[in-house]
Amino acid sequence: MDQDIREQVRARYALAAVQGTGDAGCCGGSDGCCDGTDVVVDERFGAGLYGAEDAAAVPAEALAASLGCGNPLVVAELREGERVLDLGSGGGIDVLLSARRVGESGFAYGVDMTDEMLELARANAERAGATNVEFRKGTIEDLPLDDATVDVVVSNCVVNLSTDKPAVLAEAFRVLVPGGRVGISDVVAEDHLTPAQRAERGSYVGCIAGALSRTEYLEGLAAAGFVDAVVEPTHAVADGMHGAIVRARKPVAAG
Ligand SMILES: C[S@@+](CC[C@H](N)C(=O)[O-])C[C@H]1O[C@@H](n2cnc3c(N)ncnc32)[C@H](O)[C@@H]1O
């Protein structure tokens, strides 16, 4: 069952990568969104959520491929020399923006399970002339990175697509150095919405049905070992559901 959902997600985003445009609006799109029959363009998802400065800093193709629900770098507060990991890096926009912020002494990794997205991201990195980036194939539930190798984990509208969110949060915790932090954009439901009510508001592959509630997110982060967690809604994406910024920290004392 979970394997079926993951395959639907992979197929949906493979198609989005080949179409090469965030206008296909997979996040937020209806079930026909990526077959070219139902093109969704709106202010809830994608390129419009980046400010002019960030939008101008990446190749047009990377901006157009944006399928996120926010700009996680706004909260990640990246510094020169830091190592960053983007969970579900898609066409690479947040990896490229991270790479600029951390500079040549830093490094930005992207992990994605979809070959077509990895190909698009690598092409966008080449267009950008970025040398301090690497896109790795893998799942966010079983990250292809060693323990304690990154300072910051970012992600943009991907955790909601996972069928094993505790594993995603545990993996983010594992690869962070002690004192490391997460800055995630994601869709989050108000606490009163049941899973069935979330599913009434949009599909799983459309980034709606699989969204955690605010309390579920906070509890999940705490269970993984994170501290100082905050979930802040930024904009409405459906009735009772929001684009949100999620922040948390791995304790310095954590091994
Ligand atoms: C909604 S798109 C977001 C892409 C990118 N973060 C952005 O903001 O444009 C979701 C991406 O996550 C990837 N993805 C979804 N579930 C995944 C998983 N379990 N493991 C790895 N990648 C996943 C998809 O292949 C796709 O590229």
The ligand as an SDF file (V2000), in Angstrom:
LIG
                    3D

 27 29  0  0  0  0  0  0  0  0999 V2000
    6.4470   18.6910   -4.4510 C   0  0  0  0  0  0  0  0  0  0  0  0
    7.9800   18.2910   -5.1610 S   0  0  0  0  0  0  0  0  0  0  0  0
    9.0240   19.5020   -4.3680 C   0  0  0  0  0  0  0  0  0  0  0  0
   10.3540   19.6360   -5.0400 C   0  0  0  0  0  0  0  0  0  0  0  0
   11.2590   20.7220   -4.4930 C   0  0  0  0  0  0  0  0  0  0  0  0
   11.4730   20.5780   -3.0710 N   0  0  0  0  0  0  0  0  0  0  0  0
   10.6920   22.0980   -4.7900 C   0  0  0  0  0  0  0  0  0  0  0  0
   10.4570   22.8680   -3.8620 O   0  0  0  0  0  0  0  0  0  0  0  0
   10.5020   22.3920   -5.9640 O   0  0  0  0  0  0  0  0  0  0  0  0
    8.3640   16.7900   -4.3200 C   0  0  0  0  0  0  0  0  0  0  0  0
    9.7310   16.1770   -4.6520 C   0  0  0  0  0  0  0  0  0  0  0  0
   10.0510   15.2350   -3.6430 O   0  0  0  0  0  0  0  0  0  0  0  0
   10.4350   14.0100   -4.2210 C   0  0  0  0  0  0  0  0  0  0  0  0
   10.0110   12.9700   -3.2630 N   0  0  0  0  0  0  0  0  0  0  0  0
    8.7580   12.7180   -2.8310 C   0  0  0  0  0  0  0  0  0  0  0  0
    8.7530   11.7390   -1.9150 N   0  0  0  0  0  0  0  0  0  0  0  0
   10.0490   11.3640   -1.7480 C   0  0  0  0  0  0  0  0  0  0  0  0
   10.7030   10.4130   -0.9210 C   0  0  0  0  0  0  0  0  0  0  0  0
   10.0080    9.6320   -0.0920 N   0  0  0  0  0  0  0  0  0  0  0  0
   12.0550   10.2950   -0.9980 N   0  0  0  0  0  0  0  0  0  0  0  0
   12.7650   11.0810   -1.8540 C   0  0  0  0  0  0  0  0  0  0  0  0
   12.1980   12.0030   -2.6650 N   0  0  0  0  0  0  0  0  0  0  0  0
   10.8570   12.1570   -2.6090 C   0  0  0  0  0  0  0  0  0  0  0  0
    9.7590   13.9600   -5.5690 C   0  0  0  0  0  0  0  0  0  0  0  0
   10.4590   13.1500   -6.4580 O   0  0  0  0  0  0  0  0  0  0  0  0
    9.7750   15.4340   -5.9760 C   0  0  0  0  0  0  0  0  0  0  0  0
   10.9570   15.7700   -6.6500 O   0  0  0  0  0  0  0  0  0  0  0  0
  1  2  1  0
  2  3  1  0
  2 10  1  0
  3  4  1  0
  4  5  1  0
  5  6  1  0
  5  7  1  0
  7  8  2  0
  7  9  1  0
 10 11  1  0
 11 12  1  0
 11 26  1  0
 12 13  1  0
 13 14  1  0
 13 24  1  0
 14 15  1  0
 14 23  1  0
 15 16  2  0
 16 17  1  0
 17 18  1  0
 17 23  2  0
 18 19  1  0
 18 20  2  0
 20 21  1  0
 21 22  2  0
 22 23  1  0
 24 25  1  0
 24 26  1  0
 26 27  1  0
M  CHG  2   2   1   9  -1
M  END
$$$$
